Amino acid sequence: MTSLDTRLRAAHPCFWHNPDYYPSAPVNDAVGIRQAAERLTRFAPCIRALFPGTGDGIIESPLSRADNFARALENYWGMPVTGTLWLKRDNELPISGSIKARGGIHEVLKYAEDLALSAGLLHQEQDYRCLLDEKVRALFARHTLAVGSTGNLGLSIGTMAAHLGFQVDVHMSADARQWKKDRLRQLGVRVHEYEDDYSRAVAEGRRLAEQDPDCHFVDDEHSLDLFTGYGVAGRRLKAQLDAKGIIPSAEHPLIVYLPCGVGGGPGGVAYGLKQELGPHVHCFFVEPVQSPCVLLGMMTGKGAELTVEEYGLNNRTAADGLAVGRPSALVCRLMQPILAGAMTVEDQQLFRLLTLLQDSEGIKAEPSAMAGAGGMHQLLQQTEWQQLATQAHHLLWLTGGSMVPTEEHRAYYRKGQA
Ligand SMILES: *Cc1c(COP(=O)(O)O)cnc(C)c1O
């Protein structure tokens, strides 16, 4: 404990084993992941009409094997990468190119559905393309969605909400990328910029939204609608594994590495996976060495009461989606028996890994998305996991990146080469 404490404070890469982890913990569905999945199915015709690129209107990403990346990692780390390496390619999710297309879009759709239902303009058995009718759009135009975001959540909420005809306010922290702000403004979204960090943008967005009864604030720190939207990934991945004949077992467990910011995205996914796959899936969160807010919240038991700054870290990282100093209290609580552990990773690694992934598999990811691979490096060095790892399926959740402008990605790539 003390040596881990020292390493964390010194911003060295760390591995934390969750002492409360209980692999076969029963996971009920009080949070409502099944309803979220059904809602997304009802909306599929509407999504397909608005975004023809989504095909069947179900927003999902491929699962693929990454043997070439595994060999590249072995060379880079100078150690064997045992088991089988898989990539969950949320970097290619339609509409916004990141994991936020799961939770963020679900919450927008839930708000839209509730409004249309209570206005008597929709019933659940109807074809949801009726939400594109003039009358419904006029209703949506009188309502506002607001969100505080480091970038990708704003992009997901803003894109979906603007297409449905809502007014949108996105409150962005200073570290958000210019191209995300530009894209949103082109869609007619009002983008407000803050010099402070992400928690400040969220607080300010929440305060302004509370003054307007026709405004819904998407609360990244507390929202169950976001959480369940992410959670749907569990059943979707289960189906993809089934299709490849993979059934996680004691002998061949599935180890999942999830880049983590405030915790909602990885938390929802971990919850959904535990529901579907039970004791043989082990989920880990991976955070930047300067922003391990969920690791600290869970390790100390203080949840959202502790910030990384209070712990002596600076919350500065190039992984903009992960630059979060205060975790979600909801996630810290829900993850207590579900999360196997958490790791931290240095920024420098993220860029190097991004370059290796591009070279070995031709896949474009953003720095945040590479955290999972850094976490796997930590796990492979833990004696208590090495045995299990040899025959495991390792799954890196690639959380974002396909929409990063080419020039920007090239700059990331060059950083990783250097
Ligand atoms: C938001 C985000 C994450 C982490 O999700 P949280 O809900 O903030 O924990 C990881 N990767 C990318 C690319 C993201 O945008």
The ligand as a Tripos MOL2 file, in Angstrom:
@<TRIPOS>MOLECULE
LIG
   15    15     1     0     0
SMALL
NO_CHARGES

@<TRIPOS>ATOM
      1 C1        -14.5200    9.8080  -22.6390 C.3       1 LIG1
      2 C2        -13.4660    8.9670  -23.1520 C.ar      1 LIG1
      3 C3        -12.9290    7.9370  -22.3820 C.ar      1 LIG1
      4 C4        -13.3240    7.6450  -20.9450 C.3       1 LIG1
      5 O1        -14.7050    7.6700  -20.6670 O.3       1 LIG1
      6 P1        -15.1850    8.2460  -19.2500 P.3       1 LIG1
      7 O2        -16.6460    8.0490  -19.2410 O.co2     1 LIG1
      8 O3        -14.8070    9.6960  -19.2040 O.co2     1 LIG1
      9 O4        -14.4680    7.4870  -18.2090 O.co2     1 LIG1
     10 C5        -11.9370    7.1730  -22.9470 C.ar      1 LIG1
     11 N1        -11.4910    7.3870  -24.1940 N.ar      1 LIG1
     12 C6        -11.9980    8.3710  -24.9720 C.ar      1 LIG1
     13 C7        -11.4600    8.5440  -26.3470 C.3       1 LIG1
     14 C8        -13.0010    9.1850  -24.4700 C.ar      1 LIG1
     15 O5        -13.4810   10.1600  -25.2390 O.3       1 LIG1
@<TRIPOS>BOND
     1     1     2 1
     2     2     3 ar
     3     2    14 ar
     4     3     4 1
     5     3    10 ar
     6     4     5 1
     7     5     6 1
     8     6     7 2
     9     6     8 1
    10     6     9 1
    11    10    11 ar
    12    11    12 ar
    13    12    13 1
    14    12    14 ar
    15    14    15 1
@<TRIPOS>SUBSTRUCTURE
     1 LIG1         1 GROUP 0 **** ****
